[in-house]
């Protein structure tokens, strides 16, 4: 299929949204060469491939092509389209496919409504999540335990503590016990509620302690469809561990979900005291921190300005790692060391960037762009870290994201560099090219 072939060759190919791009008068042989799918099964395969490659923005185009080809989508295809859009946090696409589904006489089932509510959580739109629950009741689709947990965590993402408490009361009245995902939502709601109150730390520690008595109701809440579609509970409930939920090798201990959310809250609040209290609680429970928790401990120390303890934590943990230190730890240390762009921090970032490179780790687009964006904020000094990240990405023939390139270019312009400097010229041209692709202004 040409669509998939274009993905693997790395040449972007926009799918057909405008009818003018499709040649209805072409003879059958030419049409067959250009077309990437001909029937429902082939389109479903394409949808799965696009979702797997995280090219969620193409799902609407695939659907448009199905309509032009006269292929009638099935309920399963709509499920795949909505799940793919949910994973990409494309709420408008989720709602579009829901409306298309209903227009064809197909009423979404409880699983699809759960995915819709989850999408609202990803975009922090708790008002719409509540309206979707009302729509379920209108169509007499009975909510299940997952529905309430999706709604709870959607409200928690928006910091709507009042709604979270109301959902807890409704769940209790319905005879549903609170499980670890509910306590994770309660912690997230306190973290996201603005402004942060004096009792936030106390409440978070309280919920961690109470979570140890969580109910076994719906402890195994996996549905065959969710498992088949590769949607983990962390993704469904929009937990902070969602992007790591498919990782193996001891990265996540799923028994520590509440601890994950709590340690993440410590890092966000830069509360070292609470973080160390959680470490003591974890030790008393006979548990060891997994890699995700170590990352949050590093972030907490580094973002609160304690570079020495952050570096010591990194070194202590890496000595115990076999066979090698995960890339995520290096990236966390380097990013955290650059907070404030101090001389000491930038030197540590430079040293460990070199160590990471010498240990055979390579930057991808996301990690490289994040590091370049962070390093580009350095106002004084030799701009060494930013230049190193740029050179490492260019050596791998990787182009950073537009925001990262723009920040890097701005930093170069602020320095005393000749206009014909090869680095400045290359970055300027790269910036122009990325802006043209994104449809932005073409002049710098």
Secondary structure as UniProt FT lines:
FT   HELIX           2..9
FT   HELIX           19..21
FT   TURN            24..25
FT   HELIX           28..34
FT   HELIX           40..52
FT   TURN            53..54
FT   HELIX           56..58
FT   HELIX           59..69
FT   HELIX           75..87
FT   TURN            88..89
FT   HELIX           91..103
FT   TURN            104..105
FT   HELIX           110..122
FT   TURN            123..124
FT   HELIX           126..138
FT   TURN            139..140
FT   HELIX           145..157
FT   TURN            158..159
FT   HELIX           161..173
FT   TURN            174..175
FT   HELIX           180..192
FT   TURN            198..199
FT   HELIX           200..210
FT   HELIX           211..213
FT   TURN            217..218
FT   HELIX           224..228
FT   TURN            229..230
FT   HELIX           233..236
FT   TURN            237..238
FT   TURN            240..241
FT   HELIX           242..244
FT   TURN            245..246
FT   HELIX           254..256
FT   HELIX           257..269
FT   HELIX           272..284
FT   TURN            285..286
FT   HELIX           291..303
FT   TURN            304..305
FT   HELIX           307..320
FT   HELIX           327..337
FT   HELIX           339..341
FT   HELIX           343..358
FT   TURN            359..360
FT   HELIX           365..375
FT   TURN            376..377
FT   HELIX           384..395
FT   TURN            396..397
FT   HELIX           402..413
FT   TURN            419..420
FT   HELIX           422..438
//
